[in-house]
Amino acid sequence: MNKKVAVLGANGGIGQPLSLLLKLSPNISQLACYDIVGTPGVAADLSHIPTPAKIQGSLPSPGSWPPKGNEGLKDALDGCDVVVIPAGVPRKPGMTRDDLFNTNASIVKTLVEGCADYCPDAVIAIISNPVNSTVPIAAEVLKKKGVYNPKKLAGVTTLDVIRANTFIADNQGSNPQDVNVTVIGGHAGITILPLFSQVKGLELSDGDRQALTVRTQFGGDEVVKAKAGAGSATLSMAYAGYLFTENVLKALSGEEDIVQCAYVESSLTDAAFFASPVKFGKEGIEEVLPYGEISDYEQQWFDKMIPDLKKQIEKGINFIDA
């Protein structure tokens, strides 16, 4: 397949393993790695892996007079079909995803401005936290540039899905690859809502249902604490980002019935952006699908989630409008 993918933040804790996984993809002909440091080394290392994807590593252009655009970012983004953005700072113990806001909001703004200038038709997949706010930031940037297409922008919530699959399979003693839990809402704390009631044949005690729901919502904290200040969920997030990107690439190439959960512009609820099952096609997002019936227990979480999610969306929009 003749598809170009860029990873922006490719030298980071998520970016390096994500780039490795994408180098292995048969769906990619060119992989561009961009970061503020280290990407020539990452690209050189990856280039020794015997797969068809050609590798390039770019750094920001040095300052010049007369001023020029960022040639390094331009080289990475030119001709891209998909851009994956894991750039930003990770969480440390005691931090929420929202604590990352000021730093990561500025990073996402700058990188998405580059996407608008150099690859306005690419599908943009946002991993940088807080996703509930950074996706609305990206949308506002693209609107100001006159190139916003809601079919081409998504927040990657796949990690919440694979966590739910892993945790429920462990609880049931089954193969996690045989499980596919729908996870709706957003990508932070109580805005994450796994719909275990929709898993066929699943029987949970009230205690297990509560424990599994909360563990899925706060699975990231589990990793942040275990790493003791050395980072957040990077390897599992890289795998999730890889799965998401692979599915998008398959859909862009004409494979049908590609459905995965993603955080997108949505009219399903009062929140302007919402994660639910999404059908992808040749033009990106083909259809935002309904999330189906939910249980009384899940409805309680849903009612708590929506006000939080709306505030986080508004925070992102206000960052650009300020």
C-alpha positions in Angstrom: 0.0 0.0 0.0 1.3 3.4 -0.9 0.5 5.2 2.3 2.6 7.8 4.3 2.3 8.1 8.0 3.9 10.7 10.3 4.6 10.3 14.0 4.9 13.7 15.7 6.8 13.2 18.9 8.6 10.1 17.6 11.5 10.3 20.1 9.3 10.1 23.2 8.2 7.3 25.4 5.1 6.5 23.2 6.6 7.7 20.0 9.6 5.3 19.8 7.6 2.0 20.3 4.8 3.4 18.2 7.2 4.1 15.4 8.7 0.6 15.8 5.3 -1.0 15.5 4.4 1.1 12.5 7.6 0.2 10.8 6.4 -3.4 10.9 3.1 -2.5 9.2 2.5 -3.9 5.6 0.1 -1.0 5.1 2.8 1.8 5.2 5.2 2.7 2.4 6.7 5.7 4.1 7.1 6.5 7.8 8.1 10.0 8.9 9.5 10.5 12.4 9.5 14.0 13.8 10.4 15.4 17.2 12.4 18.3 18.6 15.4 16.1 19.4 16.6 12.6 18.5 14.7 11.6 15.5 17.6 11.1 13.1 18.8 8.5 15.5 15.4 6.9 15.8 15.0 6.8 12.1 18.5 5.4 11.5 17.8 2.6 14.0 14.4 1.8 12.5 15.8 1.8 9.0 17.8 -1.4 9.6 14.5 -3.4 10.1 13.8 -5.3 6.9 10.3 -4.2 6.1 9.0 -2.2 3.1 8.3 1.1 4.9 10.9 3.7 4.1 12.0 5.8 7.1 12.8 9.5 7.5 13.7 11.4 10.6 13.2 15.2 10.8 14.0 17.9 13.4 12.7 21.4 13.5 14.5 23.8 11.2 17.1 26.1 12.7 16.1 29.7 12.8 16.9 31.8 9.7 16.5 35.2 8.2 14.4 35.9 6.3 12.2 33.7 8.4 11.1 30.4 6.8 8.5 27.9 7.8 9.6 24.8 9.8 11.1 22.8 6.9 11.7 19.8 9.2 8.0 19.6 10.0 7.1 20.2 6.4 9.3 17.3 5.2 7.6 15.0 7.7 4.1 16.0 6.8 4.2 16.5 3.1 2.0 13.9 1.4 0.8 12.3 4.6 -2.3 10.1 4.7 -2.3 9.8 8.5 -0.6 11.8 11.2 -0.4 10.4 14.7 0.5 12.9 17.5 1.8 11.4 20.8 4.0 14.5 21.4 4.0 16.2 24.8 5.0 15.6 28.4 3.9 12.5 30.3 2.1 12.3 33.7 3.9 11.8 37.0 2.5 10.5 40.2 -0.2 12.7 41.6 -0.9 14.4 38.3 -4.1 14.2 36.4 -4.2 14.3 32.6 -5.6 17.8 32.9 -2.4 18.9 34.8 -0.7 18.5 31.4 -2.9 21.0 29.8 -0.8 24.1 29.4 2.3 22.4 28.0 0.6 19.9 25.8 -2.1 22.3 24.5 0.6 24.5 23.0 2.4 21.6 21.5 -0.7 20.2 19.9 -1.7 23.7 18.6 1.7 24.1 16.9 1.8 20.6 15.3 -1.8 20.8 14.1 -1.1 24.2 12.5 1.6 22.3 10.6 -0.9 19.6 9.5 -3.2 22.4 8.3 -0.4 23.9 6.2 1.3 20.8 4.8 -1.2 17.9 4.8 -4.7 19.3 5.2 -6.4 16.2 3.9 -4.6 13.7 6.3 -6.4 11.9 9.0 -5.1 13.3 12.3 -5.0 10.9 15.3 -4.4 12.7 18.6 -2.8 10.8 21.5 -1.4 13.8 23.4 -3.2 14.3 26.7 -5.6 15.6 27.9 -7.3 14.1 24.8 -10.7 15.5 25.9 -9.3 19.0 25.4 -6.6 18.5 22.8 -9.0 17.2 20.1 -11.2 20.3 20.5 -8.0 22.4 20.3 -7.0 20.6 17.1 -10.5 21.2 15.7 -10.4 25.0 16.5 -6.9 25.3 14.9 -8.1 23.6 11.7 -11.2 25.8 11.6 -9.1 29.0 11.9 -7.0 27.7 9.0 -10.1 27.0 7.0 -9.4 23.2 6.5 -11.4 21.6 9.3 -13.0 18.3 8.3 -14.6 16.3 11.1 -14.1 13.2 9.1 -10.4 13.6 9.4 -9.9 14.2 13.2 -10.0 11.7 16.0 -8.8 11.2 19.5 -7.3 7.8 20.1 -9.2 6.0 22.9 -8.1 2.5 21.9 -6.1 2.1 25.1 -9.3 2.3 27.1 -10.8 -0.5 25.0 -7.7 -2.8 25.2 -7.6 -2.3 29.0 -11.3 -3.2 29.3 -10.7 -6.2 27.1 -7.7 -7.3 29.2 -9.3 -6.8 32.6 -12.6 -8.5 31.7 -10.8 -11.5 30.1 -8.6 -11.8 33.2 -11.7 -11.7 35.4 -13.5 -14.4 33.3 -10.5 -16.6 32.5 -10.9 -16.1 28.8 -8.7 -15.0 25.9 -8.6 -11.2 25.7 -8.4 -11.3 21.9 -11.9 -12.8 21.9 -13.3 -9.8 23.8 -14.3 -6.4 22.4 -15.7 -4.0 25.0 -17.3 -0.8 23.7 -15.9 2.1 25.7 -17.6 5.5 25.4 -17.3 9.0 26.6 -13.8 10.5 26.7 -10.3 9.6 27.7 -9.8 10.7 31.3 -11.0 9.2 34.6 -14.8 9.1 35.0 -15.3 10.2 31.4 -14.2 6.7 30.4 -17.2 4.4 30.5 -16.8 0.7 29.5 -20.1 -0.9 28.6 -19.6 -4.3 30.1 -23.4 -4.9 30.0 -23.1 -5.3 26.2 -20.6 -8.1 26.4 -22.6 -11.3 25.4 -22.7 -14.0 28.0 -20.9 -11.9 30.6 -22.1 -12.3 34.2 -20.5 -10.0 36.8 -21.1 -9.5 40.5 -21.9 -6.0 41.6 -18.5 -5.8 43.2 -16.6 -7.0 40.1 -18.5 -4.7 37.9 -17.6 -1.7 40.0 -14.0 -2.8 40.4 -13.5 -3.4 36.6 -15.2 -0.1 35.7 -13.0 1.9 38.0 -9.9 0.0 37.0 -10.6 0.8 33.3 -11.2 4.4 34.1 -8.0 4.8 36.2 -5.8 2.2 34.5 -3.4 4.9 33.6 -2.9 5.8 37.3 -1.9 2.2 38.0 1.0 2.5 35.5 2.0 6.0 36.6 2.3 4.8 40.2 4.1 1.6 39.2 6.7 3.6 37.2 7.3 5.8 40.2 7.9 9.0 38.4 9.6 7.5 35.4 6.6 8.0 33.0 3.1 7.0 32.2 1.6 4.3 30.0 3.8 4.3 27.0 4.1 0.7 25.7 0.4 -0.1 26.0 -0.4 3.3 24.5 1.9 2.7 21.6 0.3 -0.6 20.9 -3.2 1.1 21.1 -2.0 3.8 18.7 -0.7 1.2 16.3 -4.0 -0.7 16.3 -5.9 2.5 15.7 -3.6 3.6 12.8 -3.7 0.2 11.2 -7.5 0.2 11.1 -7.6 3.7 9.7 -5.1 2.7 7.0 -7.1 -0.4 6.1 -10.3 1.7 5.8 -8.5 4.4 3.7 -7.4 1.6 1.3 -10.9 0.4 0.8 -11.3 -2.4 3.4 -14.9 -2.3 4.5 -16.6 -2.7 7.9 -13.8 -1.1 9.9 -15.4 0.0 13.2 -13.4 1.1 16.3 -14.1 3.4 19.2 -12.7 6.9 18.8 -13.2 10.4 20.3 -14.7 12.5 17.5 -17.1 15.3 16.8 -20.5 13.9 17.7 -24.2 14.7 18.0 -24.9 11.6 20.1 -25.0 13.6 23.4 -24.8 17.2 24.6 -21.0 17.0 24.4 -19.6 18.3 21.1 -17.0 15.5 21.1 -17.7 12.0 22.3 -16.1 8.6 22.1 -18.3 5.8 20.6 -18.0 3.2 17.9 -17.0 4.9 14.6 -17.1 3.4 11.1 -14.0 4.4 9.1 -13.9 4.4 5.3 -11.9 5.8 2.3 -12.4 9.4 3.4 -11.8 8.9 7.1 -14.7 8.8 9.5 -17.7 7.5 7.6 -20.3 7.3 10.3 -20.4 7.9 14.1 -22.4 5.0 15.4 -24.8 4.9 18.3 -23.5 3.2 21.5 -26.7 1.2 22.1 -28.5 0.4 25.3 -26.8 0.9 28.6 -27.6 -0.5 32.0 -28.9 1.5 35.0 -25.4 1.1 36.5 -23.8 2.6 33.4 -26.4 5.3 33.2 -25.3 6.6 36.6 -21.7 6.9 35.4 -22.9 8.5 32.1 -24.8 11.2 34.0 -21.7 12.0 36.1 -19.5 12.0 33.0 -21.2 14.4 30.7 -20.7 17.6 32.7 -17.0 16.8 33.2 -16.5 16.1 29.6 -18.2 19.3 28.5 -16.0 21.3 30.8 -12.9 19.7 29.4 -14.0 20.3 25.8 -14.8 24.0 26.6 -11.4 24.4 28.2 -9.8 23.3 24.9 -11.9 25.6 22.8 -11.3 28.5 25.1 -7.5 28.0 24.8 -7.6 28.8 21.1 -10.2 31.5 21.4 -8.3 33.3 24.2 
